[in-house]
Amino acid sequence: MDERLQGIRVLFVEDESLVAMLGEDVLSEAGCEVMVAMRLSEALQAAEEIVFDVAILDVNLGDETSYPVAERLARDNTPFIFATGYAAAGLPGAFATHRCVQKPYDPDQLLAAARAALRG
């Protein structure tokens, strides 16, 4: 349990089921309330219906990207982190300097990225 993450609502967007399960477990064990979305449409719907404290967004979701979710979260001033195998170098202009965790990440990196995003 991580007191800094206790009760934090996290949107975890990841299209690979094993990675999604691992991330959900790590965040839940740290005390977070986790909503997993494996498709862009699910993530957009969740972002519209639920107020999250932070989001972790896999950039590539099959043949789509999570950028529309990032744009929605930014409008709502919800902090988010990109998760990608390309690191920040692969992010487009508007998000090129945004916080990013490089995949594959370990549980400690995921939790540290969530804590950092919450601090701003």
Secondary structure, DSSP 8 states (H G I E B T S, - for coil): --TTTTT-EEEEE-SSHHHHHHHHHHHHHTT-EEEEE-SHHHHHHHHHHS--SEEEEESEETTEESHHHHHHHHHTT--EEEEETTGGGGS-GGGTTS-EEESS--HHHHHHHHHHHHH-
